[in-house]
Amino acid sequence: MVQGNRVIAVAGKGGTGKTTIASLIVGILGAKTDSVLGIDADPNSNLAESLGLFVQETIGGMLDDIAAHPDTVPKGMTKDRFIDYKVQTLVQESKGFDILSMGRPEGSGCYCYVNNVLRGAMGKLIKDYEYTVIDNEAGLEHFSRRTTRQADVLFVVSDASAMGLKAARRIHDLVKELKIKIKHSYLLVNRFSGTLEEKKVQDTGLEYIGSIPEDPQVASLSLNGESLLMLNKDAVSLKSLRALLEKTKIL
């Protein structure tokens, strides 16, 4: 087991830049240590692509393949043991970090089984890494299904809009309602350089950790489908996020 392993979860309403923040955190931590696991718990599976990796196979796709071809399970091995083995092969390695992508089941199937497999994989993999960064599905799905059962730090990403801040409040309330074990929960306002009204912060119930300014470098890379790891070290988003991570004592 890696000593001092820490879990950082990222959540927020769609369109707030949640996956961008998760990707930047993976990149920052990956430059510090080669023991970082990024878990894409969003069925849209954008975390790997944001970091310049092509997702070859996801948990959802792997489960579909086994369901369609049950004869692939080796004789003498249970289906559950085979799935555990296959999940290990889905971890994609890169310089400074590894990535595991949830993906989505094909057709109208329920996500419950995929979530259960992901949760089991997380429980086994997290202890092997110094840091684990979980990019949760936009909204509340993975909290309501308890895929994310505990974390050292939760960043609830929002923009400065009333809708974004209301969504942040709902996430905070649901975490408390489900009694998910979060040591520290923070509101992080993305693409914002102004001063947030104190009442708006208080209404979320979260501790305001700070904001990340609009970064034209991030916008350009995202527009062209390029890796966020290509950001200049002096990029305003990186400098701001590093400062926030230091503030939370993650760095």
LUMLO-213996 format. One record per residue: x, y, z of N, C-alpha, C, CB in turn; residue number from 1. Coordinates in Angstrom, 1 decimal. Each point is the difference from the previous one (the first is absolute). Glycine has a CB too. Layout:
<atoms>
X;Y;Z;X;Y;Z;X;Y;Z;X;Y;Z;NUM
...
</atoms>
This chain:
<atoms>
0.8;-1.2;0.0;-0.8;1.2;0.0;0.9;1.2;0.0;-1.9;-1.2;1.2;1
1.5;2.2;-2.0;0.7;1.3;0.0;-0.4;0.8;1.2;0.1;0.0;-2.5;2
0.9;0.5;3.2;-0.3;0.8;1.2;-0.4;1.4;-0.3;1.7;-1.4;1.2;3
-2.7;1.9;-0.5;-0.5;1.3;-0.2;-0.8;0.2;-1.2;2.0;0.8;1.1;4
-2.7;-1.9;-1.6;-0.9;0.2;-1.2;-1.1;0.9;0.4;0.7;-2.3;-0.9;5
-1.1;3.2;-0.1;-1.0;1.0;0.2;-1.0;-0.1;-1.2;1.6;1.5;1.4;6
-2.8;-1.3;-1.1;-1.1;0.0;-1.0;-0.6;1.4;-0.2;-0.5;-2.4;0.5;7
0.6;2.9;-1.7;-0.6;1.3;-0.4;-1.1;-0.2;-0.9;2.2;1.1;0.3;8
-3.4;-0.7;0.0;-1.2;-0.2;-0.8;-0.4;1.4;-0.6;-0.8;-2.0;1.3;9
0.4;2.0;-2.6;-0.4;1.2;-0.6;-1.4;-0.2;-0.5;2.4;0.6;-0.7;10
-3.3;0.3;1.0;-1.4;-0.1;-0.5;-0.5;1.4;-0.4;-0.4;-2.0;1.6;11
-0.8;2.0;-2.2;-0.5;1.3;-0.4;-1.0;-0.1;-1.2;2.1;1.1;0.8;12
-2.9;-0.1;-1.0;-0.9;0.1;-1.1;0.7;-0.1;-1.3;-1.6;1.3;1.4;13
1.0;-1.9;-2.4;0.5;0.0;-1.4;0.3;1.3;-0.5;-1.2;-2.1;-0.4;14
2.3;2.3;-0.3;0.4;1.3;-0.6;0.8;0.9;0.9;-2.1;-0.2;-1.3;15
2.4;-0.2;2.5;0.7;0.9;0.9;1.6;-0.2;-0.1;-2.0;-0.1;1.6;16
2.4;-0.9;-2.4;1.4;-0.3;-0.1;0.5;-1.0;1.0;0.3;2.3;-0.9;17
-1.2;-3.2;1.4;0.3;-1.0;1.0;1.2;-0.9;-0.5;-2.4;0.1;0.8;18
2.3;-0.6;-2.0;1.0;-0.9;-0.5;1.3;0.7;-0.3;-1.8;-1.4;-1.0;19
1.7;2.6;0.6;1.2;0.8;-0.2;0.8;0.2;1.3;-1.1;1.2;-1.8;20
0.4;-0.9;2.9;0.6;0.1;1.3;0.6;-1.3;0.5;-1.6;1.8;0.6;21
0.8;-2.9;-0.8;0.6;-1.4;0.3;1.2;-0.3;-0.7;-2.3;-0.7;0.5;22
2.3;1.0;-1.8;1.2;-0.2;-0.9;1.2;0.8;0.5;-1.5;-0.5;-2.0;23
1.3;1.7;2.3;1.1;0.9;0.4;0.6;-0.5;1.4;-1.0;1.9;-1.2;24
0.1;-2.4;2.0;0.5;-0.5;1.3;0.8;-1.3;-0.2;-2.0;0.9;1.1;25
1.5;-1.8;-2.0;0.8;-1.2;-0.3;1.4;0.4;-0.6;-2.1;-1.3;-0.5;26
2.1;2.3;-0.4;1.3;0.5;-0.5;0.9;0.6;1.0;-1.2;0.3;-2.1;27
0.7;0.5;3.0;0.8;0.6;1.0;0.6;-1.0;0.9;-1.4;2.1;-0.1;28
0.5;-3.0;0.6;0.5;-1.1;0.9;1.0;-0.9;-0.7;-2.2;0.1;1.3;29
1.9;-0.4;-2.6;0.9;-0.9;-0.7;1.4;0.5;-0.3;-2.1;-0.8;-1.1;30
2.2;2.2;1.2;1.3;0.6;-0.1;0.8;-0.1;1.3;-0.9;1.6;-1.7;31
0.1;-1.9;2.8;0.7;-0.1;1.3;0.4;-1.4;0.3;-1.4;1.9;0.8;32
0.5;-2.9;-1.2;0.3;-1.4;0.3;-0.6;-0.8;-1.1;-0.1;0.4;2.4;33
0.7;-1.6;-2.6;-0.6;-0.9;-1.1;-1.0;-1.0;0.6;2.2;0.2;-1.2;34
-2.8;0.2;2.3;-1.0;-0.9;0.7;-1.3;0.7;0.1;1.8;-1.1;1.3;35
-2.4;1.3;-2.5;-1.3;0.7;-0.1;-0.9;-0.8;-0.9;1.1;2.3;0.3;36
-2.3;-2.6;0.2;-1.1;-0.7;-0.7;-1.1;1.0;-0.3;0.6;-2.2;1.0;37
-0.9;2.4;-2.3;-1.2;0.8;-0.3;-1.1;-1.0;-0.4;1.4;1.9;-0.8;38
-2.6;-1.7;1.5;-1.1;-0.9;-0.2;-1.1;0.8;-0.7;0.5;-1.4;2.0;39
-0.9;1.1;-3.2;-1.0;0.7;-0.7;-1.3;-0.7;0.3;1.6;0.7;-1.9;40
-2.3;-0.2;2.9;-1.3;-0.6;0.4;-1.2;0.6;-0.8;1.0;-0.5;2.3;41
-0.7;1.2;-3.4;-1.0;0.6;-0.8;-0.2;-0.9;-1.2;0.6;2.4;0.8;42
-1.8;-2.9;-1.1;-0.2;-0.8;-1.2;0.5;0.6;-1.3;-1.9;-1.0;1.2;43
2.0;2.3;-1.3;0.4;0.6;-1.2;1.5;-0.1;-0.2;-1.8;1.6;0.2;44
2.5;-2.0;0.8;1.5;-0.3;-0.1;0.8;1.0;-0.7;-0.7;-2.4;0.0;45
0.8;3.6;0.5;0.8;1.1;-0.6;1.3;0.2;0.7;-2.1;1.0;-0.7;46
2.3;-1.6;1.9;1.2;0.3;0.8;1.2;-0.4;-0.8;-1.3;-0.3;2.1;47
1.4;-0.9;-2.6;1.2;-0.5;-0.7;0.3;0.9;-1.2;-0.5;-2.3;0.8;48
-0.6;2.6;-1.6;0.2;0.8;-1.2;0.6;1.4;0.4;-1.9;-1.2;-1.2;49
1.4;1.7;2.3;0.5;1.4;0.4;1.5;-0.1;0.3;-2.3;0.6;0.9;50
2.8;-1.8;-0.5;1.4;-0.2;0.3;0.8;-0.6;-1.1;-0.7;-0.3;2.4;51
0.1;0.3;-3.6;0.7;-0.5;-1.2;0.1;-1.5;-0.2;1.3;2.0;0.2;52
-2.2;-2.8;0.5;-0.1;-1.4;-0.1;-1.2;-0.4;-0.8;1.3;-0.3;2.2;53
-1.1;-0.8;-3.0;-1.2;-0.6;-0.7;-0.5;-1.1;0.8;1.0;0.7;-2.2;54
-2.3;-0.7;2.6;-0.6;-1.1;0.8;-0.2;-1.2;-0.9;-1.1;1.7;1.5;55
1.8;-2.7;-1.3;-0.1;-1.2;-0.8;-1.2;-0.9;0.5;2.5;0.0;-0.3;56
-2.7;0.0;1.6;-1.2;-0.8;0.5;-0.4;0.5;1.3;0.8;-2.0;-1.3;57
-2.1;2.0;1.6;-0.5;0.5;1.3;-0.6;-1.2;0.7;-0.4;2.3;-0.9;58
0.1;-2.1;2.2;-0.7;-1.0;0.8;-1.3;-0.4;-0.6;1.1;0.9;2.0;59
-1.9;0.1;-2.5;-1.3;-0.3;-0.6;0.2;-0.8;-1.2;-0.9;2.1;0.9;60
1.9;-1.8;-1.8;0.2;-0.8;-1.2;0.5;-1.4;0.3;0.5;2.1;-1.1;61
0.3;-2.2;2.1;0.5;-1.3;0.4;-1.1;-0.9;0.5;2.2;1.0;0.6;62
-3.1;-0.5;0.2;-1.2;-0.7;0.5;-0.9;-0.4;-1.1;0.2;1.2;2.2;63
-0.4;-0.3;-3.2;-0.8;-0.4;-1.1;0.6;-1.2;-0.8;-0.8;2.4;-0.2;64
2.1;-2.3;0.0;0.7;-1.1;-0.7;-0.2;-1.4;0.7;1.7;1.7;-0.9;65
-1.6;-1.6;2.2;-0.1;-1.3;0.8;-1.4;-0.5;-0.1;1.8;0.7;1.5;66
-2.8;0.2;-1.4;-1.4;-0.4;-0.1;-0.3;-0.6;-1.4;-0.6;1.9;1.7;67
1.2;-1.3;-2.7;-0.3;-0.5;-1.4;0.8;-1.3;-0.3;-0.4;2.4;-0.7;68
1.5;-2.6;1.4;0.8;-1.1;-0.2;0.4;-0.7;1.3;0.9;1.1;-2.2;69
-1.8;-1.7;2.9;0.3;-0.6;1.3;1.0;-1.1;-0.1;-2.3;0.5;0.7;70
2.6;-1.1;-1.9;0.9;-1.0;-0.1;1.5;0.5;0.1;-1.6;-1.2;-1.5;71
1.8;2.5;1.6;1.3;0.6;0.2;0.5;-0.2;1.4;-0.5;1.6;-1.8;72
-0.4;-1.9;2.7;0.4;-0.2;1.4;0.7;-1.3;0.1;-2.0;1.3;0.9;73
3.2;-1.4;-0.5;0.8;-1.2;0.0;-0.6;-1.1;0.9;2.0;1.3;-0.4;74
-1.9;-2.5;0.0;-0.5;-1.1;0.8;0.7;-0.1;1.4;-0.6;-1.3;-2.1;75
-0.1;1.1;3.1;0.6;0.0;1.3;0.1;1.3;0.7;1.3;-1.9;-0.8;76
-1.7;3.0;0.1;0.0;1.4;0.6;-1.4;0.5;0.0;2.4;0.4;-0.9;77
-2.8;0.2;2.0;-1.3;0.5;0.1;-0.1;1.3;-0.8;-0.3;-1.0;2.3;78
-0.9;1.4;-2.6;-0.2;1.2;-0.8;0.5;1.2;0.7;-2.0;-1.0;-1.1;79
1.7;1.1;2.5;0.4;1.1;0.8;1.6;0.1;0.0;-2.1;-0.2;1.4;80
2.8;-0.9;-1.3;1.4;0.0;0.1;0.6;0.5;-1.4;0.0;-1.9;1.7;81
-0.7;1.4;-2.8;0.5;0.4;-1.3;-0.2;1.5;-0.2;-0.6;-2.3;-0.9;82
-0.6;2.8;1.4;-0.2;1.5;-0.2;1.0;0.8;0.8;-2.4;-0.5;-0.3;83
2.8;0.0;1.5;1.0;0.7;0.8;1.3;0.0;-0.8;-1.1;-0.8;2.1;84
1.5;-0.3;-2.7;1.2;-0.1;-0.8;-0.1;1.0;-1.2;0.3;-2.4;0.7;85
-1.4;2.4;-1.4;-0.1;0.8;-1.2;0.0;1.5;0.4;-1.4;-1.7;-1.1;86
0.9;2.1;2.3;0.0;1.4;0.4;1.5;0.4;0.1;-2.2;-0.2;1.2;87
3.0;-0.7;-0.6;1.5;0.4;0.1;0.6;0.3;-1.3;0.1;-1.5;2.0;88
-0.5;0.8;-3.1;0.5;0.2;-1.3;-0.5;1.3;-0.7;0.3;-2.5;-0.2;89
-1.3;3.1;0.8;-0.6;1.2;-0.6;0.7;1.3;0.5;-2.2;-1.2;-0.1;90
3.1;1.0;1.1;0.7;1.2;0.5;1.1;0.4;-1.0;-0.4;-0.7;2.4;91
0.2;1.9;-2.9;0.9;0.5;-1.0;1.2;0.8;0.6;-1.9;0.1;-1.7;92
3.1;-0.5;1.4;1.2;0.6;0.6;0.5;1.2;-0.9;0.6;-2.2;1.1;93
-0.2;3.3;-0.4;0.6;1.1;-0.7;1.1;0.5;0.9;-2.2;0.6;-1.2;94
2.9;0.4;0.8;1.1;0.6;0.7;-0.6;0.8;1.2;1.5;0.1;-2.0;95
-1.3;-0.6;3.2;-0.4;0.7;1.2;-1.3;-0.4;0.6;1.3;1.8;-0.8;96
-2.1;-2.5;0.0;-1.4;-0.4;0.4;-0.5;-1.1;-0.8;-0.4;2.3;0.7;97
-0.6;-3.0;-0.1;-0.8;-1.0;-0.7;-1.5;0.4;0.0;1.6;-1.8;0.8;98
-2.3;1.2;-1.8;-1.4;0.4;-0.1;-0.9;-1.2;-0.1;0.7;2.1;-1.2;99
-1.8;-2.1;1.8;-1.1;-1.1;-0.1;-1.3;0.7;-0.3;1.2;-1.5;1.6;100
-1.8;1.1;-2.7;-1.2;0.6;-0.5;-1.2;-0.9;0.2;1.3;1.3;-1.7;101
-2.4;-0.7;2.2;-1.2;-0.8;0.2;-0.8;-0.3;-1.3;-0.2;1.1;2.2;102
0.0;-0.1;-3.0;-0.7;-0.2;-1.3;-1.5;-0.3;0.3;2.1;-0.9;-1.0;103
-2.8;0.5;0.0;-1.4;-0.2;0.1;-0.4;-1.3;-0.6;-0.5;2.4;0.0;104
-0.5;-3.1;0.5;-0.5;-1.3;-0.6;-0.8;0.4;-1.3;-0.1;-1.2;2.2;105
0.2;0.3;-3.2;-0.8;0.3;-1.2;-1.4;-0.3;0.2;2.0;-0.6;-1.3;106
-2.9;1.2;0.5;-1.4;-0.2;0.1;-0.6;0.6;1.2;0.3;-2.1;-1.2;107
-1.4;1.6;1.7;-0.8;0.6;1.1;0.3;-0.6;1.3;-1.8;0.4;-1.6;108
3.0;-1.1;1.7;0.3;-0.6;1.3;0.2;1.0;1.1;1.0;-1.8;-1.3;109
-1.2;1.3;2.5;0.2;0.8;1.2;1.5;0.2;0.3;-2.3;-0.8;0.9;110
2.6;1.9;-0.3;1.4;0.3;0.4;0.4;-0.7;1.4;-0.2;2.1;-1.3;111
-0.8;-2.7;1.9;0.2;-0.6;1.4;1.2;-0.9;0.0;-2.4;0.3;0.5;112
2.4;-1.3;-1.4;1.1;-1.0;0.0;1.3;0.6;-0.3;-1.6;-1.7;-0.8;113
1.7;2.7;-0.2;1.2;0.7;-0.3;0.5;0.7;1.2;-0.7;0.2;-2.4;114
-0.2;0.5;3.1;0.3;0.7;1.2;0.6;-0.9;1.1;-1.8;1.7;-0.5;115
1.2;-2.9;0.6;0.5;-0.9;1.1;1.4;-0.5;-0.4;-2.4;-0.7;0.5;116
2.6;0.4;-1.7;1.4;-0.4;-0.4;1.0;1.1;0.2;-1.0;-1.6;-1.7;117
0.6;2.8;1.3;0.9;1.2;0.2;0.3;0.2;1.4;-0.9;1.0;-2.0;118
-0.1;-1.1;2.9;0.2;0.2;1.4;0.9;-1.1;0.6;-2.3;1.0;0.2;119
2.1;-2.2;-0.6;0.9;-1.1;0.4;1.4;0.2;-0.4;-1.9;-1.5;-0.1;120
2.1;2.0;-1.2;1.3;0.2;-0.5;0.7;1.2;0.7;-0.7;-0.9;-2.2;121
0.0;1.9;2.5;0.5;1.1;0.7;0.5;-0.4;1.4;-1.5;1.5;-1.2;122
0.7;-2.3;1.9;0.4;-0.5;1.3;1.3;-0.7;0.0;-2.3;-0.2;0.6;123
2.6;-0.5;-1.7;1.2;-0.8;-0.1;1.2;0.8;-0.5;-1.4;-2.0;-0.4;124
1.2;2.9;-0.5;1.0;0.7;-0.7;0.6;1.2;0.8;-1.0;-0.7;-2.1;125
0.1;1.4;2.8;0.3;1.3;0.7;1.2;-0.2;0.9;-2.4;0.7;-0.2;126
2.5;-1.8;0.9;1.0;-0.2;1.0;1.4;-0.2;-0.7;-1.7;-1.1;1.5;127
1.8;0.9;-2.8;1.2;-0.2;-0.7;0.6;1.3;-0.5;-0.7;-2.2;-0.6;128
0.0;3.4;0.8;0.5;1.2;-0.5;0.1;1.1;1.1;-1.1;-0.6;-2.2;129
2.0;1.5;2.0;0.1;1.1;1.0;-1.2;1.0;-0.1;2.5;-0.2;-0.1;130
-2.9;0.4;-1.1;-1.2;0.9;-0.3;-1.0;-0.7;-0.9;1.5;2.0;0.4;131
-2.8;-1.8;-0.1;-1.0;-0.5;-1.0;-0.9;1.2;-0.2;0.1;-2.4;0.8;132
-0.3;2.8;-2.1;-0.9;1.1;-0.3;-1.2;-0.6;-0.8;2.0;1.6;-0.2;133
-3.2;-1.4;0.8;-1.2;-0.5;-0.6;-0.9;1.1;-0.7;0.0;-1.8;1.8;134
-0.1;1.6;-3.1;-0.9;1.0;-0.7;-1.4;-0.6;-0.1;2.0;0.8;-1.4;135
-2.9;-0.3;2.3;-1.3;-0.5;0.1;-0.9;0.5;-1.1;0.3;-0.1;2.4;136
-1.4;-0.7;-2.7;-0.9;0.4;-1.0;-0.6;1.4;0.3;-0.6;-2.4;-0.4;137
0.4;3.2;-0.7;-0.7;1.3;0.2;-1.3;-0.2;0.8;1.1;0.9;-2.1;138
-1.3;-0.1;3.1;-1.2;-0.1;0.8;0.2;-0.9;1.2;-1.3;0.3;-2.1;139
0.3;-1.1;2.4;0.0;-0.7;1.3;0.0;-1.5;-0.1;-1.1;1.9;0.9;140
1.2;-2.5;-2.1;-0.2;-1.4;-0.2;0.9;-0.9;0.9;-0.7;0.5;-2.3;141
2.0;-0.2;2.3;0.8;-0.9;0.7;0.0;0.1;1.5;1.5;0.0;-2.0;142
-1.9;1.2;2.5;-0.3;0.1;1.4;-1.2;-0.7;0.4;1.2;2.2;0.0;143
-2.3;-2.1;-0.8;-1.2;-0.6;0.4;0.1;-1.5;-0.1;-1.2;1.9;-0.9;144
2.1;-2.4;0.0;0.2;-1.5;0.0;1.2;-0.4;0.9;-0.8;0.0;-2.4;145
1.4;0.9;3.0;1.1;-0.2;1.0;1.2;-0.7;-0.6;-1.8;-0.2;1.7;146
2.0;0.5;-3.0;1.3;-0.5;-0.6;1.1;0.7;0.7;-1.1;-0.4;-2.2;147
1.0;1.7;2.5;1.0;0.7;0.8;-0.4;0.0;1.4;0.5;1.5;-1.9;148
0.0;-2.5;2.7;-0.4;-0.2;1.4;0.8;0.9;1.0;-0.7;-2.3;-0.7;149
1.9;2.6;0.3;0.8;0.8;0.9;1.1;0.7;-0.8;-0.5;-1.6;1.9;150
1.0;2.7;-1.3;1.1;0.8;-0.6;0.6;0.9;1.0;-1.2;-0.1;-2.3;151
2.5;0.4;2.1;0.6;0.9;0.9;-0.4;1.4;-0.3;2.0;-1.5;0.2;152
-2.1;1.8;-1.5;-0.4;1.4;-0.5;-1.0;-0.2;-1.1;2.2;1.0;0.6;153
-3.3;-0.2;-0.5;-1.0;0.1;-1.1;0.0;1.5;-0.5;-1.4;-1.9;1.0;154
1.7;2.0;-2.2;-0.1;1.3;-0.7;-1.3;0.1;-0.7;2.5;0.2;-0.3;155
-3.4;0.6;0.7;-1.3;0.2;-0.8;0.2;1.2;-0.9;-1.4;-1.0;1.9;156
1.5;0.7;-3.2;0.3;1.0;-1.0;-1.2;0.7;-0.5;2.0;-1.3;-0.7;157
-2.0;2.6;0.7;-1.1;0.8;-0.5;0.5;1.2;-0.8;-1.4;-0.7;2.0;158
0.5;1.2;-2.8;0.2;1.4;-0.5;-0.6;1.0;1.0;0.1;-0.9;-2.5;159
-0.1;2.1;2.1;-0.5;1.1;0.9;-1.5;0.2;-0.1;2.2;1.1;-0.1;160
-2.8;-1.9;-0.8;-1.5;0.2;-0.2;-0.8;-0.6;1.2;0.4;-0.1;-2.5;161
-1.6;0.7;2.6;-0.9;-0.5;1.0;-0.3;-1.5;-0.1;-1.0;2.3;0.1;162
0.8;-2.8;-1.4;-0.3;-1.4;-0.2;1.2;-0.9;0.4;-1.5;0.7;-1.8;163
2.7;-0.2;1.5;1.2;-0.8;0.4;0.1;-0.1;1.5;1.1;0.7;-2.1;164
-1.3;0.4;2.8;0.1;0.0;1.4;-1.1;-0.8;0.7;1.1;2.3;-0.2;165
-2.3;-2.3;-0.4;-1.1;-0.8;0.6;0.3;-1.5;-0.2;-1.6;1.9;-0.5;166
2.2;-2.2;-0.6;0.4;-1.4;-0.2;1.1;-0.4;1.0;-0.5;0.2;-2.5;167
1.4;0.7;2.8;1.1;-0.3;1.0;-0.7;-0.2;1.3;1.7;1.4;-1.2;168
-2.7;-0.7;1.6;-0.7;-0.2;1.2;-0.7;-1.4;0.1;-0.4;2.5;0.1;169
-0.2;-2.9;-1.3;-0.7;-1.3;0.0;1.0;-1.1;0.2;-1.7;1.0;-1.5;170
2.9;-0.9;0.9;1.0;-1.0;0.1;0.5;-0.1;1.5;0.8;0.4;-2.3;171
-0.6;0.8;2.9;0.4;0.0;1.4;-1.1;-0.6;0.9;1.3;2.1;-0.4;172
-2.6;-1.8;0.1;-1.1;-0.6;0.8;0.0;-1.5;-0.1;-1.3;2.2;-0.2;173
1.4;-2.6;-1.1;-0.1;-1.5;-0.2;1.2;-0.7;0.7;-1.2;0.4;-2.2;174
2.4;0.1;2.1;1.1;-0.6;0.7;-0.3;-0.2;1.5;1.6;1.0;-1.7;175
-2.2;0.0;2.3;-0.4;-0.1;1.4;-1.1;-1.0;0.2;0.7;2.4;0.4;176
-1.7;-2.4;-1.3;-1.2;-0.9;0.1;0.5;-1.4;0.0;-1.5;1.8;-1.0;177
2.4;-2.1;0.0;0.4;-1.4;-0.1;1.1;-0.4;0.9;-0.6;0.2;-2.4;178
1.1;0.8;3.2;1.0;-0.3;1.0;1.3;-0.5;-0.6;-1.8;-0.5;1.7;179
2.1;1.1;-2.8;1.3;-0.3;-0.7;1.1;0.7;0.8;-1.2;-0.2;-2.3;180
2.2;-0.6;2.5;1.1;0.5;0.8;1.0;0.9;-0.8;-0.2;-2.1;1.4;181
0.0;3.3;-1.2;0.9;1.0;-0.6;0.7;0.8;1.1;-1.5;0.2;-2.1;182
2.8;-0.2;2.1;0.7;0.8;1.1;-0.1;1.5;-0.2;1.6;-1.9;0.2;183
-1.5;2.3;-1.5;0.0;1.5;-0.3;-0.8;0.2;-1.3;2.2;0.4;1.3;184
-3.2;0.4;-1.3;-0.8;0.3;-1.2;0.2;1.5;-0.3;-1.7;-1.8;0.5;185
2.1;2.1;-1.7;0.3;1.4;-0.4;-0.8;0.4;-1.3;2.2;-0.3;1.0;186
-2.6;1.5;-1.0;-0.6;0.6;-1.2;1.1;0.6;-0.8;-2.2;0.5;1.2;187
2.3;-0.9;-2.5;1.1;0.6;-0.9;-0.8;0.6;-1.2;1.8;-1.7;0.8;188
-1.6;3.0;-0.9;-0.7;0.7;-1.1;0.9;0.1;-1.2;-1.4;1.3;1.6;189
1.0;-1.9;-2.7;0.9;0.0;-1.2;-0.4;1.1;-1.0;0.2;-2.5;0.3;190
0.9;2.9;-1.0;-0.2;1.0;-1.0;-0.6;1.3;0.5;-0.2;-1.8;-1.7;191
0.8;2.3;2.9;-0.5;1.1;0.7;1.1;0.8;0.6;-2.2;-1.2;0.4;192
2.2;2.5;-0.5;1.1;0.8;0.5;-0.5;1.1;1.0;1.3;-0.4;-2.1;193
-2.6;0.5;2.2;-0.6;1.0;0.9;0.0;-0.4;1.4;-1.3;0.8;-1.9;194
0.5;0.0;2.7;-0.2;-0.3;1.4;-1.4;-0.6;0.2;1.5;1.9;0.6;195
-1.6;-3.0;-0.1;-1.3;-0.7;0.2;-0.7;0.5;1.3;0.9;-2.1;-1.2;196
-2.1;2.5;1.1;-0.7;0.5;1.2;0.0;-1.0;1.1;-1.5;1.4;-1.5;197
1.7;-1.0;2.7;0.1;-0.9;1.2;-1.3;-0.8;0.2;1.6;1.7;1.0;198
-2.7;-1.0;-1.2;-1.3;-0.7;0.2;-0.1;-1.2;-1.0;-1.1;2.1;0.8;199
1.5;-1.9;-2.1;-0.1;-1.1;-1.0;0.9;-1.1;0.5;-0.4;1.6;-1.8;200
1.5;-1.4;2.3;0.9;-1.0;0.5;-0.7;-0.8;1.2;2.1;1.3;-0.7;201
-2.6;-0.5;1.6;-0.6;-0.6;1.2;-1.2;-0.8;-0.4;0.7;1.9;1.4;202
-1.4;-1.5;-2.4;-1.2;-0.8;-0.4;0.3;-1.4;-0.5;-1.1;2.2;-0.6;203
2.4;-2.4;0.1;0.4;-1.3;-0.5;0.3;-1.0;1.2;0.9;1.1;-2.1;204
-0.7;-0.5;3.2;0.4;-0.9;1.2;1.4;-0.5;-0.1;-2.3;-0.6;0.2;205
3.1;1.0;-1.2;1.3;-0.5;-0.2;1.1;1.1;0.4;-0.9;-1.5;-1.9;206
2.0;1.0;2.2;1.1;1.0;0.2;0.6;0.4;-1.4;0.6;-1.1;2.3;207
-0.5;2.4;-2.5;0.5;0.6;-1.2;1.5;-0.1;0.0;-2.1;1.5;-0.3;208
2.7;-2.3;-0.6;1.4;-0.1;-0.1;0.6;1.0;-0.9;-0.2;-2.4;0.5;209
-0.6;2.9;-1.5;0.6;1.0;-0.9;-0.5;-0.3;-1.4;2.0;0.3;1.4;210
-1.5;0.4;-2.4;-0.4;0.0;-1.4;1.2;-0.2;-0.9;-2.0;1.4;0.5;211
1.6;-1.9;-1.7;1.0;-0.2;-1.1;-0.4;0.9;-1.1;0.4;-2.4;0.6;212
0.5;3.4;-1.0;-0.4;0.9;-1.1;-0.2;-0.6;-1.3;1.3;1.7;1.2;213
-2.0;-1.1;-2.1;-0.1;-0.4;-1.4;1.4;-0.1;-0.6;-2.3;1.0;-0.3;214
2.6;-2.1;-0.4;1.3;-0.2;-0.5;0.0;-0.2;-1.5;0.8;-1.0;2.2;215
-0.4;1.9;-3.0;-0.1;-0.2;-1.5;0.8;-1.2;-0.5;-0.3;2.5;-0.2;216
1.4;-2.9;1.0;0.8;-1.2;-0.4;-0.9;-1.2;0.1;2.1;1.1;0.7;217
-2.8;-1.2;0.4;-0.9;-1.2;0.2;-1.1;0.0;-1.1;0.4;0.1;2.5;218
-1.0;1.1;-2.8;-1.0;0.0;-1.0;0.5;-0.4;-1.4;-1.1;1.9;1.3;219
2.3;-1.5;-1.6;0.6;-0.3;-1.3;0.3;-1.5;-0.1;1.0;2.3;-0.1;220
-0.4;-2.9;1.1;0.3;-1.4;0.0;-1.3;-0.8;-0.1;2.1;0.4;1.4;221
-3.1;0.0;-0.6;-1.2;-0.8;0.0;-0.7;0.1;-1.4;-0.3;0.5;2.5;222
0.3;0.7;-3.1;-0.6;0.2;-1.3;0.6;-0.9;-1.0;-0.5;2.3;0.6;223
1.8;-2.5;-0.5;0.7;-0.8;-1.0;0.2;-1.5;0.4;1.2;2.1;-0.7;224
-1.8;-2.5;1.8;0.1;-1.4;0.5;1.3;-0.4;0.4;-1.8;-0.5;-1.5;225
2.6;1.4;2.0;1.4;-0.3;0.4;0.1;-0.2;1.5;0.9;1.3;-2.0;226
0.1;-2.0;2.4;0.2;-0.3;1.4;0.3;1.3;0.9;0.9;-2.2;-0.7;227
-1.6;2.2;1.8;0.2;1.1;1.0;1.4;0.0;0.6;-2.4;0.0;0.5;228
3.1;-1.1;-0.7;1.4;-0.1;0.5;0.9;0.9;-0.8;-0.4;-2.4;0.8;229
-0.1;2.9;-1.9;0.8;0.8;-0.9;0.0;1.5;0.5;-0.5;-1.5;-1.9;230
-0.3;1.8;2.9;0.0;1.3;0.6;1.4;0.5;0.4;-2.4;-0.4;0.8;231
2.7;1.6;-1.0;1.2;0.6;0.5;0.0;0.0;1.5;0.2;1.4;-2.1;232
1.0;-1.6;2.7;0.1;-0.1;1.5;-0.5;1.3;0.6;1.9;-1.5;-0.2;233
-1.8;2.6;-0.5;-0.5;1.3;0.5;-1.4;0.3;-0.3;2.3;0.8;-0.1;234
-3.1;-1.7;-0.4;-1.4;0.2;-0.4;-0.7;0.4;1.3;0.1;-1.7;-1.9;235
-1.0;2.7;1.7;-0.7;0.6;1.2;-0.8;-1.1;0.7;-0.1;2.2;-1.2;236
-0.5;-3.1;0.5;-0.8;-1.1;0.6;0.8;-0.9;0.9;-1.6;0.1;-1.9;237
2.8;-0.4;1.4;0.9;-0.9;0.8;0.5;0.7;1.2;0.7;-1.2;-2.1;238
-0.3;2.4;1.9;0.5;0.8;1.2;-1.0;0.1;1.1;1.6;1.3;-1.5;239
-2.8;-1.0;1.1;-1.1;0.2;0.9;-0.4;-1.3;0.7;-0.9;1.9;-1.4;240
0.8;-3.0;0.6;-0.3;-1.3;0.6;1.0;-0.5;0.9;-1.3;-0.5;-2.0;241
2.6;0.7;1.7;1.1;-0.4;0.9;-0.1;0.7;1.3;1.5;-0.4;-2.0;242
-1.8;1.7;2.0;-0.2;0.8;1.2;-1.1;-0.6;0.9;0.9;2.0;-1.2;243
-2.0;-2.4;0.5;-1.2;-0.5;0.8;0.4;-1.4;0.6;-1.6;1.3;-1.5;244
2.3;-2.1;0.7;0.4;-1.3;0.5;1.0;0.1;1.2;-0.4;-1.0;-2.3;245
1.2;2.0;2.2;0.9;0.3;1.2;-0.8;0.4;1.2;1.9;0.6;-1.6;246
-2.9;0.2;1.3;-0.9;0.5;1.1;-0.7;-1.1;0.7;-0.3;2.1;-1.3;247
0.0;-3.2;0.5;-0.7;-1.1;0.7;1.0;-1.0;0.5;-2.0;0.3;-1.6;248
3.3;-0.1;1.4;1.0;-0.9;0.5;0.1;-1.3;-0.8;-0.2;1.1;2.2;249
-0.4;-1.1;-3.4;0.1;-1.1;-0.9;1.4;-0.1;-0.6;-2.4;0.1;-0.5;250
3.0;1.1;0.2;1.4;0.1;-0.5;0.9;0.3;1.2;-0.8;0.8;-2.3;251
</atoms>
